[in-house]
């Protein structure tokens, strides 16, 4: 690992976290303002579905190219360019005079956001020794947790007190601050030799992930029948299966899927997907529980979402000690059960449940979620050599994007199915249906615990227990599966 200025190491996590905060907030804040956008632009809310789906499509399609671009042009140039484009696109979204212009600017946002997550993560991994990686990557957990929780609340408040256009202007000062610090402290890494760009692989893998992300984004939308949805799903699976075959027979594939043979990386990526099936659906179900089930106003519902975000920040200071004391295997297995129990506990929240009890439950779930994501994000790179950082970061970011979409889709499916059977016009009539949805998401989360059993007791020690595995840190070899 090259020598890095201590000031760079001090500011780099904040720079990456700021960029990711913009991305996560923007991905969740927009849906709140769609009715106001439709009224102002003279169209229907359904016609504005493209505002969110275009962002998801551009994001999923562009992520696979991020690793190659960073290796070819340097992490500094790609990351800072992505911040500039994202900030300008956000400003343009707020000023857009028509639906077509708004959608075009959202595409630019999605393409630039696709560079920020994997390239930022890649830069962090290359800038810190593995013994310090856990502490550095803690900052990446905060935007991932706060965005889905605070985005709808902030969006609702902005639309209530101002204009929908101001939702996009929120990104401008954050982007300018991240750019100012990035120009001074963002390191520049690139590969000594860059393989030719795998265009066919990009079309296969990028097309498959984009199609699947779009399908999950419009999941449950009117006009998309079961037969049509299955056809699109089959096309997506065929494209990604085609890439799997292509990558095995191509001398320099776009993404090296052989990295999934590394046990710790495989557990992080696939175990993370199962985990997010449950956790990813809670930002949708919790507002429904508070507003539809308990009859709370939107502002009170929003306030009840904040304890989890606050607890996530507290866990940032505790995660390294917890992982250092118990190890990744034990933490992930036990904490997955804690997360599942917290999700299931919301099935007991009713009209007579005291508010302090709900707040306490939110705090515990925020702590557990934060520890879960910190563990998953850091163990992914425990056994990857420096030469594999770009591919590893790109693969992890791609699967994370898909798993977030899967999580929201699972929440939508559970809520829609059970609420369709709930009586209407009865106080608290939706509660039993929502309680069943929480139990289903808890069961999804528990499925991840089977994946974490494949870890070994010493896996991740070079990240969570500095000094025990220093000899392994410089090695680029894989651990046996």
N, C-alpha and C positions, 0 to 999 in steps of 0.2 A: 504494500500500500504506500503511495507517495506521501511525502511530508506535507501536512496541511497547517496553515497558519492558525494558531489558537483562536484568534478573533473570528476567523472563518468558521471554525467549529462551534463557536459560541452563537453566531448569528444564523448559521445555515438552517438549523431546525426551525427557527421562527420564520425564515423566508419560505421554506417549503410548506409549513403549516398554514401560512397566510394564503398561499396560492391554492392549497387544497380546501381551505375554508370557503374561498370564493366559489370554487367548483361545486362543493357539496351544498352550499346555501342556494346557489343558482339552480341546481338540479331539483330542489324541493320547494322553493319559494314561489315558482311561477304558477303552479296549478291553482294556488289560492286566488290569484288575480285574473283568471281566465274569464269569469263572467263580466268583470269590469272592462277588460280588454275588448271583449265582444261588443259591449254596448258602445264603447268609445270609437271603435273602428267600423261600426255598422254591419256586424255579421252575427252569427250564432255561436254560442260556446262550443258546440260540436265541431264547427268549422275550424276552430282554433286548436283542435287536437294536434295539428301538425306543428304547433309551436313547441310542444314538449317532445313529440315523437321525432322531429327533425334533429333535435339536440341529441337524443339517445342514439339515433342512427349514425350521425356524424362521429359521435364519441366512440361507439363500438367499432365502426369501420376504420377509424384512424389509429386506435391504440396499438394494433400489431406492428405498425411501422415505426413506433416511437423509439424502440431500442436500436434499430438500424440507423435512424437519423441521428441519434445521439452519438453513436460510435463514429459516424461519418463526419458530422459537422461539429461535434463537441457538445457536452452537456450544458455549458454556459449559454451558448448561442441559441440552442433549441429551447431551453427553459425560459430564458428572458424574452425570446421572441414570442413564446406562447403566452406569457403574461401580458405583453404589449397587445397582441391580437385579441386576447380575451377581454382586456379592459376596454379597448376601442370598440369591440363588438357589443359589449354591455352598454356602453354609451349610445351606440347606434340603435340598439334595441329600444332604449328608452325614448329615442327621438323618432322611431319608425312611424311614417305616416300611413302605412298600409300593411295588410296581412302578409303580402308577398315579401316586403322588405323585412318585416319582423322575422319571418321564417328563414330568410337568407342570412340574417345576422345570427340567428340561433345556430345555424349550421357552422358558421365561423366560430362561435363559442364552443360548440361540441368538438370541433377539430383541434382547437387550441387546448381545451381541457384534457384531451387525450394525450397531450404531450406533458402535462404538468404532473400528474400522478406517477407514472412510471419513471420519468426522467428525474423527478425530484427524489423519489425513493432510491433510484440508482446512484444519484450523487451522494446521498447520505451514507449509503452502504460503502462507497468507495472512500469517503472522507473520514470515517471513524474506524478504529480497530474493533474487532468483534466484541472485545471486552467492554466497549463503551457504546455499542450499537443499541442496546436495549434502552439506555437512557436517552439517546438521541432520537430514536424512533417513537418514543412515548408521545412526542408532540403530534405525530401523524394520527394518533388515535382520536384526539380531541375534535378536529374537524369532521372526521367520519361519524362521530356520535352526535355532535352538536348540530350538524347540518340538517339531518332528517327530523330532529326534535324541535329545533328552533325555527327552521325555514317556514313551515306553515304558519306558525305564530307571528313571526315578524312580517310575513306577507300579508296576513290578515289585518294586522295593525296598520301597516302602510296603506292598504286599500281603504281601510275604514277612515283614517285621518287625512289621507292625501290622495295621490294619483297612482295608478298601477305602474306608471312610468318610473316612479321613484324606486321601485323594487330593483330595477336594473342599475340605477345610479349608486346603489349601496356598494357595488363592486369597485367603483372608480377610485375612491380614496384608498381602499385596501390594496388594489392593484398598483397604484402609484407608490405606496409605501414599500410593497414587496419589490418593485422594480428598483427603487432607490437603494435599498439595502443589497439587492441582488447584484447591481452593477459594481458594488464595492467588495462583496464577499462571496459571490458565487464562483466556485472553482470550475475549471474546464477539463473534463476528461474525454478522451476519445481513444478508439482502438488504433494500434499501430498499423494494422492491415485490416481492411474492411472487405467482407465478402460481397459479391455482386447482389444487387437487390433482387429478391425473389418475387417477381411480379405475379406469377401464377399462384404462388402460395398466399400472397396478399389478397388476391381476388377470392380464393377458396376460403381461407380462414376469416378474413375480414368480412366477406359477404355472409358467411354462415353466422358469425357472432352478431353482425348488424341485424340480420333477418330475425334471429332469435330474440335479440333485445327489443326490436320493434314489436314483435308478436307479444312479448310479455308486457310491453308498455301499453298496448291497446287491448290487453286482455279484458274480456268482458264487455268490450264496446259494442254498441248496437250496430247491427249490419254485418258483423263478422260471425258467420255461422260456424257450427262445429266442423262441418266438412271442409270449409275454406281454411279454418284455423289448423286442422290436421294436415292439410296440403302444404301450407306454409311451414309447419313444423317439420314435415318430412323433407322439404327442400333444404331447410337449415341443417338438419342432421346429415343429409347427403353431402352438402358442401363441406361441413366440418370433418365428416368421414373421409371425403376426398382429400382434404388437407393431411389427415393422419397418414394416408397411403402415400401421398406426395412427399411428405417430410422424411419418410423412411427411404425413399429412392432418390432424393435430391442431395447433391453434394454439399450445398450450403442453404438449407431451408430457412425461411423467414424466422421461424421460432423453433428452437431445439427442444422438442417434446421429450427427448431422452432425459431431460432434467427431472422429469417426474419419476425416474427410477431412484432418485435420491430420496431416502425415506423422509427426512425432516421437511424437505420441500414439498413432497407429495402430500404429507399429512397437513401441512399448512394450507395448501391450495384446495384439496378435496374436502378436508375437514372443515375448512372455512366456508365452503359452499353449503354444507349441511347446516352448519351453525346459523348462517344468515337466513336460512329458510324460516326459522322461528323469529330471530331477532329482527330481521328485515321487515316482518309484518307488523310488529308492535307500533311503529309510528303511525300506521293507518288505523289499527284497532283501538289504541288508547283514546284518540279524540272521539271516535265513535262511542266508546264506553262512557266517556265523560259527558258528551253532548246529547247523544241519542238515548243512551241507556239511563244516565242519571239526570238528564235535563239541565245540565250546566250551560251557562253562556260561553261563547267562544273564548272570551278573555280569561275566564277562570280555567277553562280547559287548557289554554296555553300556559298559564302559570304552573299548572300541575305537571307539565312536561319538563319544566326546568330543573327540578331536583336531580333528575338522572344526569343531565348535562353537567351540573355542578359536581356531582359525585365522581363523574368521569375525570374531571380535572384533579380531584383529590387522589384518585388512584394512580395518577401519573407519578406521584412522589413515593408510592408504596410498591409499585409493580416489581421493581428490580429486587427489593428485599424479599418479597413473597416468592418470586421465581428462584432467587438464589438460595432460599431456605428449603424449598420443597421440590424444585426441578420442574421442567416443562411437562413431563408425562403426568405427574401427580396433579399439578395445577390444572391442566386442561381437562383431565378426566373428572376431577371433583368440581371444578368451576362450571363445567358444562351442566352438571346436575343442578348447581345453584341457579344458573340462568334459567333452566327449564322450570324449576320450582317457583322462581319469581314470576315467570310468565303465567304459570298455572295458578298462582295465588291471586291474580287479577280476576279469575273466575269466581272468587268469593266476594268481590267488591259489589256492594248493593246500595240501595237507597239509604240505609241506616249506617253505612260504614263511616266512621269518623274521618274527617279530612287529614288529621295528623297521621293516621294509620296509612292512608293512601300515599302521603308524602314520604313516610318512612319506607314503604315498599318501593317507591320510585328511587329513593337513595340507594337501597341495596341493589336494585337491578342495575343502576348506573355504575356502581362499583364493579359488579360482576361482568357487565358488558365490556367495560373499559379494560379489565384484566384479560378478558378473552381475546379482544382484538389486539392488544399489545403482545400477547403470547403468540398469536397466529402470525402477526406481521414480522416479528423478529426471528422466530425459529425458521422461517422460510429461507433465510440467508445463512443459517448456522454452518452449513456444510457445502455452500457454493463457493467456488473459487472466483477470483476477481474477473477472469475472462468470461464467466457465465452470468455476471451481474445484470447485464443489459437484457439478455433473454429471460432470466429469472424474474426481473422486475416487470417486464412486459407481460409474461404469462400470468403472474400473480395479479396484475392490474386488470387484465382481460377477464379472468375468472371472478375477480371481485366485482366487476361491473355486472357480469351475468348473474352472480349470486344475489346482488342487491335487487336486480329486476325479478329474480325468482322469489325473493322474500316478499316484495310488494305484491307480486302475483298471488302468492300463497295466502297472504292476508286478504286480498280482494276476493279470492275464491271462497275462503272460509267465511268471511263476513257476508258475502252475497248469498251463499247457499243457506246458511242458518237464518239470516234475517228474512229470507223469502218465506220462511215457515212461521215467523213471529207474528203475533196478533198486533193489529194497528189500532191506534187511538187509546191504548191502555197505558197508564203510567207505569213505567218500568217493564213494559211488555217485551222490549227488545233485549232485556238483560239476559234471560236464559240463552238466547241465540248467541249473543256476544261471548258469554261464558264458555260455550262449547267451542267457539272459534279460538279462544285463548288456550284451551286444553289441547286443541289440535296442533297449534303452533308449538306448544311445549313438547308434544310428542315428536315433532319434526326436529327440534333442537336436540333431544336425547339421542337421535340417530347418529349424531356426530361423535358421541362418546365411544362408539365401536371403532371408529377410525383412529382415535387417540390411543387406543389400547396397543396399537402397533408400534408406538414409540418405545424406546429403551430408556432406562433410568438415567443414563449419562447423556442422552441426546440434548443438545443445546447448552451444555455446560460451558462451552467456550464463549457463550453470549451472556448467560445468567450468572455464572460463577467465575469472575475474572481470576486468572492466575492458575486455574486448574488444567487448562488445555491450551496454554500459549504455544506449545509446539505444533498444535494442529492448525493454528490460525493462518500461517503462511501457506498451508497446503491447499492445492487446488483439486486434489483427488476427491472422489466420491466415497462416502461410507457405503458399506454393503447394504443391500436391501433386505 
